[in-house]
Amino acid sequence: MAELKDVLIEATKAAGQIMLDYFQGTFTVGNKEGINNLVTEVDMLAETKIMAIIKANFPGHSIITEESGALMQDSPYQWIIDPIDGTVNYAHGIPIACVSIGLRHQEDLILGAVFNPMMNEFYFAEKGKGATLNGKPISVSNKVDFRKACLVTGFPYKWPVSKEHPIKVFERFIMEGLPVRRLGSAAIDLCWVACGRFDGFWEYNLSPWDVAAGYLIVAEAGGRITNFDGEPCDVFHKETLATNGHIHDDMLARIKR
């Protein structure tokens, strides 16, 4: 596990340095599917660096990345990589973006790291050993009164096929007078739940690379993560609800009403 951890940290920090070097500088910006679903030159450079580090140390491991797709091999280990989560923010010079790397062994998330180099915040979790921010232990909030909760959400580029339209769900929360933020990076949203800045986060249509590291960080910080039916979440599910645990059922009730 020590070698896996060292490689994870090395890859995350190396990609973060690339992000920092180019931030608010000059780089190419293109579109994937959808006019505002951006990919930048920096995404590709960071992903190439991450993959090179992993392959040099663990050439037999499987890798899933946002930009390059999947390199599946006969291995119980699977690296799940988002070289820049929050690319729209990054492309506009907004410092809310990060590198996110999670590692699964068979079906279990065992390591996760999220690094926002512009804010110098490095989140890390190892299964069974807690979560940290810049090496210091973190935990979810102890907020019990849902009426005083501070929430965060995100909106997908494509609306999901759902009886509960995301805007209608959003409206329910704000009509109750709750503060709801939208940062533009699911990985950071999850980490900010883990360290107690937010009490709850929900979003539709996320991908494995958006959430793999963040799920483990929230869980190891004492939080709860489910889909919108209250069932345990998998990184390949499309519904995410992550909370401090205390307000989880209150949020589920409003999402599913």
ChimeraX attribute file (.defattr): number of C-alpha atoms within 10 A of each C-alpha:
attribute: neighborCount
match mode: 1-to-1
recipient: residues
	/A:1	8
	/A:2	7
	/A:3	10
	/A:4	15
	/A:5	18
	/A:6	11
	/A:7	17
	/A:8	23
	/A:9	19
	/A:10	15
	/A:11	24
	/A:12	30
	/A:13	20
	/A:14	17
	/A:15	26
	/A:16	26
	/A:17	18
	/A:18	18
	/A:19	24
	/A:20	18
	/A:21	13
	/A:22	14
	/A:23	19
	/A:24	14
	/A:25	9
	/A:26	10
	/A:27	11
	/A:28	9
	/A:29	14
	/A:30	11
	/A:31	11
	/A:32	10
	/A:33	9
	/A:34	9
	/A:35	9
	/A:36	12
	/A:37	13
	/A:38	18
	/A:39	19
	/A:40	17
	/A:41	14
	/A:42	25
	/A:43	23
	/A:44	16
	/A:45	14
	/A:46	23
	/A:47	23
	/A:48	15
	/A:49	16
	/A:50	26
	/A:51	19
	/A:52	14
	/A:53	17
	/A:54	20
	/A:55	13
	/A:56	10
	/A:57	12
	/A:58	14
	/A:59	13
	/A:60	17
	/A:61	17
	/A:62	21
	/A:63	21
	/A:64	20
	/A:65	19
	/A:66	20
	/A:67	16
	/A:68	13
	/A:69	10
	/A:70	14
	/A:71	13
	/A:72	13
	/A:73	13
	/A:74	9
	/A:75	11
	/A:76	13
	/A:77	21
	/A:78	24
	/A:79	25
	/A:80	26
	/A:81	30
	/A:82	29
	/A:83	33
	/A:84	31
	/A:85	27
	/A:86	23
	/A:87	24
	/A:88	20
	/A:89	18
	/A:90	24
	/A:91	23
	/A:92	10
	/A:93	13
	/A:94	16
	/A:95	17
	/A:96	20
	/A:97	30
	/A:98	31
	/A:99	33
	/A:100	29
	/A:101	30
	/A:102	30
	/A:103	25
	/A:104	18
	/A:105	13
	/A:106	11
	/A:107	11
	/A:108	14
	/A:109	24
	/A:110	22
	/A:111	26
	/A:112	29
	/A:113	32
	/A:114	31
	/A:115	29
	/A:116	25
	/A:117	23
	/A:118	18
	/A:119	12
	/A:120	12
	/A:121	16
	/A:122	21
	/A:123	27
	/A:124	30
	/A:125	29
	/A:126	20
	/A:127	15
	/A:128	11
	/A:129	12
	/A:130	18
	/A:131	28
	/A:132	22
	/A:133	21
	/A:134	13
	/A:135	11
	/A:136	9
	/A:137	16
	/A:138	24
	/A:139	23
	/A:140	25
	/A:141	23
	/A:142	12
	/A:143	17
	/A:144	14
	/A:145	10
	/A:146	17
	/A:147	14
	/A:148	12
	/A:149	17
	/A:150	18
	/A:151	23
	/A:152	24
	/A:153	22
	/A:154	21
	/A:155	17
	/A:156	13
	/A:157	12
	/A:158	10
	/A:159	12
	/A:160	14
	/A:161	8
	/A:162	8
	/A:163	7
	/A:164	12
	/A:165	14
	/A:166	19
	/A:167	10
	/A:168	10
	/A:169	16
	/A:170	18
	/A:171	12
	/A:172	14
	/A:173	17
	/A:174	12
	/A:175	9
	/A:176	9
	/A:177	12
	/A:178	15
	/A:179	14
	/A:180	18
	/A:181	14
	/A:182	13
	/A:183	16
	/A:184	22
	/A:185	21
	/A:186	29
	/A:187	29
	/A:188	26
	/A:189	26
	/A:190	35
	/A:191	32
	/A:192	24
	/A:193	27
	/A:194	34
	/A:195	24
	/A:196	22
	/A:197	17
	/A:198	24
	/A:199	29
	/A:200	32
	/A:201	26
	/A:202	27
	/A:203	19
	/A:204	22
	/A:205	18
	/A:206	18
	/A:207	16
	/A:208	21
	/A:209	26
	/A:210	27
	/A:211	31
	/A:212	29
	/A:213	34
	/A:214	31
	/A:215	29
	/A:216	31
	/A:217	36
	/A:218	28
	/A:219	23
	/A:220	24
	/A:221	25
	/A:222	19
	/A:223	26
	/A:224	23
	/A:225	25
	/A:226	20
	/A:227	19
	/A:228	20
	/A:229	13
	/A:230	15
	/A:231	10
	/A:232	13
	/A:233	19
	/A:234	19
	/A:235	21
	/A:236	13
	/A:237	16
	/A:238	16
	/A:239	19
	/A:240	26
	/A:241	25
	/A:242	29
	/A:243	29
	/A:244	27
	/A:245	19
	/A:246	18
	/A:247	20
	/A:248	22
	/A:249	13
	/A:250	13
	/A:251	22
	/A:252	17
	/A:253	12
	/A:254	12
	/A:255	20
	/A:256	11
	/A:257	9
